[in-house]
Amino acid sequence: MSPIPVKQVILLILISNTLSFEVDKPLKLTPYLKQGKITTARQLSLVKDKKNGVIPTSYSGFITVDQHLGNHLFFWFFPAINSDPKAPLVVWLNGGPGESSMIGLINENGPLKIDKLINGNISYRRRKNSWAETFSMLYIDNPVGVGYSYSDSGEEGYRTTQEEYTRDLYEFIQQFYVMFPEYLQRELYIGGQSYAGKYVPAFAYKIHEEIQAKRTNIPLKGIHLGGPLIDAKIQFGHFFEIFFSLGFITYDEFLEFQKEIIKEFPKYEQNKSLEIFNLLMRLSGLPLDNFNTLDRSPDEAVTSIMTNKNLRSLLHVGKADFKAFNENVYLRFGGDLFVSTRSQLGALMDNYKVLVYTGDLDGLISSPTIEAVLRTTPWSLMEEYKISKRQSWLDGDIIKGFYTRVGLFCRVIVLGAGHRASFDQPDSILKMMNSFVTTGCI
């Protein structure tokens, strides 16, 4: 065998180093989109799970939403597994604030779920009753600093006000439609849970404004909110009603706790302090995520899966760090916590389909707190909603929950569900979502 010329060896080494360097970098898709290289962007972002075949056809990568700061939002997108050409696009955002939407994907409603192996290791397997079977699911790590999303400016790039994260999300969705223009012909539903009660109404209302101004043709059809925090002042003022109604606290304790919250709230609001959450938990002394369980945090398991070497390679994240929950982001949301999204929600309720659901075992965002918000949300059918009656949600002889439908608004209470409703009652929640999308409610 004849020796390879020195020049050729050097060239091979340079090519190898270049390829290795690119693989180590997060896949930033915005430059390709700006150059009109749509096919290239889609090919590069394709998640090629040839080895295990567990992951369905999907795409992942980073969209740059702020060139100056170098802010990049990570996404994982699953076209509908049933290949329905009319399958709606459904956006999912986890709350926190500071929680990765990959928790929703893996722990709640995505096509992958946690698999605890016999040897104690954590892996993933296919979820059979995934939302991605009938919907095209788009999971976005929001805001910057959460999950795999990051800023070249470090913590200076964190976007922690309603105006900032809404601007980032709107920039993201515009570029998403450049990359996947066929989805402009399908309905769009935006939603999530918990603190997404801030993200979703603000984001959807921004799209609504742009539609009204005829600056976009984004096909927004509705929003879906699970256990949402919408207005802290109103909701925290009714926080302990469910504890008393279920017999967890006495009437005197109820009065005492309510009095303390009402008394202390202005101080926390003035100081923009998240410590109010600690006060609520200290007073209740109960597992708030679900009354029937203790610690259910999926953060460790989801982190183990998302940082798996093989999966990192498939997702094109390079050397980016993953944070299932970023406390530094959370601590910067003191101001935003006290900013209500009732006005945006009211406008959306008058123009789009809106689903708000809560679990009857949710101690964080209970039905009494949501009803207090809805009865003060400015929309045209508020008085009609106030006098409306609940209907039983039946599956044969089994009661799955209760619901009310007024205009375009659908309100659902899910039995047997806590704060992470689609984890506790996956079949019920999936049926609810399918009904909401196809008929507007249960």
N, C-alpha and C positions, 0 to 999 in steps of 0.2 A: 504493500500500500504506500503510495507516494505521499510525502509530507505536505501539509496544507501551508501555502505561502503565509508569511508573517503578516502581511497586510490584511489578508482575508481573516486571519485569526483575530486581529485587532478589531476589524469591522464586526465580526460575530459577537465579540465581547461587548462592544458599544451598543449593538442592537439589543442584546440580552439585558444589559443594564437599563437601557431606556424602557423596555417593556416591563421590567420588574419595578421600576420607579413609578410608572403609570398605574400598575396594579395596586401599589401601595397608597395611591391617592384616591380620595372619594370621587365618585363619578358625578361631575358637575355637568348637567345637561343644558343649562342656559346658553352657553356659547354655541352649541350645535343648533339650538332653536333659533338663535339670532341670525345664524348664517343660513337658515332655511334647510338645514340637514336633518329633516324630521325622521327619515328612515334610519339614518345612522343613530340618532338619539334613541329610537325605539329598539334597534338591534343591540346597542350597547347596554341598555337598561334591562333587557330580558333576563329573567332569573332562570338559569338553565340547570335544573335539578335532575341531571341525567343519572346520577349515581343511585339515589334513593327513590326518586319518582313520587315522593310524598307531596311536594309542593305543586299545585296546579299552575297553569300558565299565569305568569305575573311579571310585573315590571317594578324596578326600584332604582332609586338614585336621589340626587339632590337638585333642587331648583333654587337658584340664587334670587332672593327677593329684595336684597338691598346691596347694590354694587359697591357703594361707598364704604359701608361697614363690613362687607363680605359676609352677609347673613345667608345661610343655606338651610332650607327646610328639607328634611328627609321624608320620602313617601314610599309606600309599598302598595301597589295597585293590582287588583285581581279582577280581570274581566269576568263577567258571569260565567260560571262553570257550565251552565246549561246551554251556552252559546246563543241565547235568545237575542236577536238583533235589536230588540226594543227594550232590553233590560235596563231599568233606570240606573243612573250613576248615584251611589249613596256615599256620602262623605262621613267618616267617623272621626270624632275628636274626643280624646279623654280629657279629664279635667285636672284636678289637683288643688290649685294650679301647680304645674311642674311635673305632671305625670305623662309618660309616653303613651301614645296611641297604640303602640305595639302590645300593651297590656290588654286593650280591648280586642285586638286581633287574636292574640294567643289565648287569653284567659276567658274570653267572653263569646265573640261571635264570628271570628274569622275562620278560614279553612284549615288552620293549624291549631292544635291544642297541646297542653302539657302532657308529657308521657313520663311517668316515674318508673324507671327500670328496676329490675330485681336487685341489681347491684347498688342501688341507691342513687345512680346518676340520673340526670334530668335530660330528656330528649323531647322530641315532638312527633306527633302523628296527625293523621287527617281527622278533621271534625266532620261528622256526617251531616249534622243539621246546621251547617254554616249559612250565614246571610249571603255568602258569595255564590251559593248554588243558584239563586235567582236574581241577585243584584250584582252589579259591578261595583266592588267595594274599594274605596280609596281611603287608606289610613295615612294621616299626616301627623308627624311629630311636631306639635305646636305648643308653646312658642319656641323660638330659637333658644337652644341650650337644653332642650328636653329630648330624650331618646338619643337618636343619632344627629339631630339637627344641631348645627353649631355656627359660631361666628368667628371670622378671622380676627375680629377685634376683641375676642374673649368676652368677659362679662360686660364690657362696655357696649357690646352689640345686643344684649338682652332687650327684648321688647315686652314691656310689662304694663303698658297702658292700653285701654280699649282702642284708642286711635292707632297705636303702633301695631298691635298684633292683628288688627283688622286690615290694616294696609298691607301687611305681609301676606295674610291669607288671600286677599284679593289679587295681589300680584302673582301669587302661586297659582291660583285657579285660572288666571288668564293664560299663563304659560302652559298649564296642563292641557288646555283646549287647543293650543298651538300644536302640542305633541300628539294629542288624540282628538283631532277635529271631528271625527265621526260621532263623538259623544255630544256634540251640539245639537244632534237630532234626537237626543233622548232626554227624558225628564231627569232633573237634578233634585236630590233631597240632601240636605245638610243636617247633621245632628251629632249627638254624643251624649255624655252623661256628666252629672255633677257640676263642676265649674265650667263645663261647656255651656251651661246656662248663661254664661257671659259671652263666651266665644261665638256661639252659633247665632243668637239673635243679632249681634253686632255685625258679624260677617254677612249673614243673609240680608240684613237691612242695607248694607253697603251695595250688594248686588242689586237689590230692589231700587235703590236710588239711581244706579247706573242704567238700569232698564228704563226707568221713568224718564231719564234724560236722553234716552235713545243712544247711549254710548256703548251698549253691549247687547248681545243677543243670547247671553247665558240663559239656558232654559230652566230657571228655578221654578220648581213646582211646590216644594214644601220643606218643612223642617221637622225634626223629631228630637225630643228632649227627654232623657231618662233621669229622674231624681235631680232636677236642675236647681242650681243656686242662681236666682234671678235678681233678688233684692234682699240683701243681708238684713237691713233694718226691719223690714216687715217679717221675713221668715224667722229670724232669730227671736223676734218677739212672741212667736207662737211655737217655739222649739219644744217646750216641755209638755204640750197638750197631749201628745201621743203617749208619753210615759205615764201620765196620770190616767188616761183612758184605758190603758192596758193593765193598770194596777201596779206598775213598777215603783211608783212613788205615791205618797199620801197626798191628800188635798192640801194640807198645810205646807208640805214640801213644795208642791206645785206653785202655790202662791209665793213662797219664799224665793224659789228659783226665778220665777217670772219677774218678781220685783227687783232682784239683783241684776238681771240682764237689762231690764229697762233703765235701771239706774246707771249701770256701768257703760252701756253702749255708747253714749256721746263721748266719753273719754277715749274709748278705743277708736272711734271714728275720727276724732280730732287728731289723735296721734298716728292714724293710719296703721294701726297695730293688728297683726294677725293673732296676737295673744288671746283674742276673744274666742278662738277655737279651743284653746286650752281651758278657758273658763267653762265653756259648754260641756266639754268632756269631763272636767273635774266635778261639776255639779251633778251630771247624770250618773257617772260611775258605771256605765254600761257599755257593752260592745255595740257601737252605733252602726257599723256597717251592715250587720244582720243580727237581730235580737237572739237568734237561735245558735249563734256560733261565737267563738272568740277570735283569735288572730287568723285572718284569712288572706293576708297580704301575699299577692302573687309576684311581688317585685323580684325576689331572689331567683325564683324559677324562670321567670321571663328573661331576666338578665343572663342567666346561664345559657338559655337558648339563643338569645340574640347575639351573644359574644362568642358562640361556638365558632371555631376557626373556619370550618367548612361553610357554615351559613354566612359568615361575614364575607367570604369570598363570593358567594352567590349573589349577595345583596349589593356588591360594589361599594362598600363603605370605606375601603382603604384602612387607614389607621385611626379613623375617627373613634372617639370614645362614646360608649353607650351609657345613658343614665335613665333607668326605669323611672326614677323620681329624682329631680334635681332640687335639692333644698335651697341652693343659692338663688334659683329662679323663684321658688316659692316665697322666699323671704322678701323679694322685691315687689310682691303683689299687694302690699298693705294698702296702697292707695286705691287700686282697682277693685278690691274687695267691696268697697263701700259705694261703688258706682253701679246704679241700677240699669237693667236692660228692659224694664217694663215698657217703656215707650216704643222701643224697637219691636218688641214682641207684639204689642197692640197693633202696630201698623202691619206687621206680617199676618196677624190673625184675620185682618180684613181683606187680605189680598192673596193668601196662599193657604194650602193645607197645613195645619199645625197639629202635631201630636205631642202631648205631655203625659208621661206615665210615671207612676211611682209604685214601689213595692210596699206591701203592708207591713213588712218587717224592717223597713228602712228607718233607722233612728237619726240619720244625718239630715235627709230631706224627706220629711214625712208628708202625708196627705194634708194634714192641717196647715203646714207651712205653705204648701203650694196653693191651697184654696184661698188662703189669706192674700197671696199675690194676685191670683186670678180675679178676685173680687174687687181689686183696685187697679187692674190693668186697663188702660184707656183703649177700648175697641168698641165698635158700633153695636155689638150684640152682648155687651156685658150684662145688662139688665135681664136679658132673656136667659143668659147662663145662670144668673143668680136664682131664678125660679125653676130651672130645669130639674128633672128627676134622673136618678141613676137607673141604669138598666143592668140586669145580670148578664154576664158574659158566660155562656154555657157551652160546654163541649159534651154533648149527650146529656147525661144526668149530673155531670161534674161542673161545679162553678169554678171558672178559671180566674174570675175577677169581676169588676164592675166598670161601666163606662157611661159617658155622657157625650152626646154629639149635638153641637149647636153651630149652624153655619158650616164653615170650613174647619172648625175646631173639634178635635177629638181628645177627650180626657179619659185616661184609663188607670185603674188601680189593679195591680197584679198580685194575686194571692200567692203566698209562699216565697215572695221575692224580697231581697234586701236592697242595698244601694247598688250592687252590681247585678241588676235584674236579669240580664241575659246569661249570667253565669248560674244563677239560682234556678231560673225557669226558662231554659233555652228554647224548648218547644213552644211554650206559650208566647214568648217574646217574638219568635220568628213568625208564628201565625198572626200575631198582632201587627207586625210590620208589613207582612204580605197583604193583610186586609186593609191597612191604612193606605198603602200605595195603590191598591186596585179599586177600593170603594170609598176611601176617605176616613174610615173608622172600623170598628169591630163589625 
